[in-house]
């Protein structure tokens, strides 16, 4: 029932269950994507919720039709919401740092991670720029094609390949310096 918007005869949002079907189809993938970009599960939920609110508003103001390339549109809106969140958090952290009396008073906002390996992978991803992290997440975790990534991010397919190549090289370099992930799982116990 829900396509990626390629068909102009897509049912209107007010058709029974259409919006719910879109949410059901894309919510989990968008949550994973947003969580990897912002490293905060609660913020990711807010980002995805805002994405679906924008979709609802889009349908209500654009003759009750879904945007063309629905999947790419949803990822793009989620990306923009995540970038806004990261920028807000960066400004907030700068504000806190400027007004903190001691470095130890600064807030840490790292949610708990299911395993040491997952935590280490997240730490590795954080060594990348937001753009690199976005491209790697879309390619590796979301299994998107270069074309899809280009549509979601608004960059060319060639630039997607370039960013992905250099991001993976950067991750390999960091891993080479830190050692394999498996070796570090017991490092906290000492």
C-alpha positions in Angstrom: 0.0 0.0 0.0 2.9 2.4 0.8 5.3 2.9 -2.0 8.2 5.4 -2.0 6.0 7.9 -3.6 6.7 7.0 -7.2 3.0 6.6 -8.0 1.0 9.8 -8.2 -2.2 7.7 -7.5 -0.9 7.2 -3.9 -3.9 7.4 -1.5 -4.5 10.6 0.4 -3.4 10.7 4.0 -6.9 10.7 5.2 -7.5 7.3 3.7 -7.9 4.9 6.6 -4.6 3.6 7.9 -2.3 5.2 5.3 -0.4 7.4 7.8 -0.2 4.6 10.3 1.2 2.3 7.6 3.9 4.8 6.7 4.8 5.2 10.4 4.9 1.4 10.8 7.0 0.9 7.7 9.6 3.6 8.4 9.7 4.3 12.2 12.2 1.6 13.2 14.7 2.4 10.5 14.4 6.1 11.1 14.9 5.5 14.8 18.1 3.5 14.2 19.4 6.1 11.8 18.7 9.0 14.1 20.1 7.3 17.1 23.4 6.6 15.3 23.6 10.2 14.2 23.0 11.8 17.6 24.0 9.0 20.0 21.0 9.6 22.2 17.9 7.3 22.1 15.6 9.9 23.6 16.7 12.5 21.1 16.3 10.1 18.3 12.7 9.4 19.3 12.0 13.2 19.3 13.7 13.5 15.9 11.6 10.7 14.4 8.4 12.1 16.0 9.1 15.5 14.5 9.8 13.9 11.1 6.3 12.3 11.1 4.7 15.5 12.3 6.3 17.3 9.3 5.1 14.5 7.0 1.6 15.0 8.4 1.8 18.7 7.9 3.2 18.2 4.4 0.3 16.0 3.4 -2.3 18.4 4.9 -0.8 21.4 3.0 0.1 19.7 -0.3 -3.3 18.4 -1.5 -3.1 15.3 0.7 -0.4 13.6 -1.3 2.8 12.1 0.0 6.1 13.7 -1.1 7.8 12.2 -4.1 10.4 9.7 -3.1 8.8 9.2 0.3 11.7 7.2 1.8 14.3 9.7 0.7 12.1 12.5 2.0 11.7 11.0 5.4 15.4 10.3 5.8 16.2 13.8 4.6 13.8 15.4 7.2 15.2 13.1 9.9 18.7 14.1 8.9 17.8 17.8 9.0 16.2 17.3 12.5 19.3 15.4 13.7 21.6 18.2 12.4 19.5 20.8 14.2 19.7 18.7 17.4 23.5 18.3 17.1 23.9 22.0 16.5 21.6 22.9 19.5 23.5 20.4 21.7 26.9 21.9 20.6 25.7 25.4 21.5 24.4 24.1 24.8 27.7 22.4 25.6 29.6 25.6 24.7 27.3 27.6 27.0 27.7 25.1 29.8 31.5 25.0 29.4 31.7 28.8 29.5 29.7 29.0 32.7 30.9 25.9 34.5 33.2 26.6 37.5 34.9 23.2 37.1 35.4 20.8 34.3 33.9 18.1 36.4 30.6 19.9 36.6 30.0 19.5 32.9 27.1 17.3 32.0 27.6 13.9 30.3 24.7 12.8 28.1 25.7 9.4 27.0 22.9 6.9 27.2 23.7 3.3 28.3 24.6 1.0 25.4 23.7 -2.6 25.3 27.2 -3.9 25.1 30.9 -2.8 25.3 31.3 -3.6 21.6 28.3 -1.4 20.6 29.6 1.4 22.9 33.1 1.1 21.2 31.5 1.2 17.7 29.5 4.3 18.7 32.7 5.9 20.0 34.4 5.1 16.7 31.6 6.7 14.8 31.8 9.8 16.9 35.4 10.3 15.6 33.8 11.1 12.2 32.2 14.3 11.2 28.4 14.5 11.1 28.4 14.2 7.3 30.7 11.2 7.4 28.7 9.5 10.2 25.6 10.1 8.2 26.9 8.5 5.0 28.5 5.6 6.9 25.3 5.0 8.8 23.1 5.1 5.7 25.4 2.7 3.8 26.4 0.2 6.5 23.5 0.1 8.9 20.6 1.2 6.6 22.0 -0.6 3.5 21.1 2.3 1.3 22.4 2.7 -2.3 24.7 5.6 -3.3 21.7 7.0 -5.2 19.4 6.8 -2.1 22.1 8.3 0.1 22.6 11.2 -2.4 18.8 11.9 -2.4 18.7 11.8 1.4 21.7 14.0 2.0 21.4 16.3 -1.0 25.0 15.5 -2.2 26.0 13.9 -5.5 26.5 10.2 -5.8 30.2 10.7 -6.6 30.6 12.8 -3.4 28.8 10.0 -1.4 31.5 7.5 -2.6 34.3 10.0 -1.8 33.0 10.7 1.7 32.3 7.0 2.4 35.8 6.0 1.2 37.5 8.6 3.4 35.3 8.0 6.4 36.1 4.3 6.3 39.8 5.0 5.9 39.5 7.3 9.0 37.8 4.6 11.0 40.4 2.1 9.9 43.2 4.4 11.0 41.5 5.0 14.4 41.0 1.3 14.9 44.6 0.6 14.0 45.7 3.1 16.7 43.3 1.8 19.3 43.5 -1.9 18.5 40.7 -4.2 17.6 37.3 -3.8 19.3 37.4 -7.3 20.9 40.6 -6.5 22.8 39.1 -3.5 24.5 36.0 -5.2 26.0 37.8 -6.0 29.2 39.7 -2.8 29.5 37.1 -1.3 31.9 37.4 -4.1 34.4 41.0 -3.2 35.3 
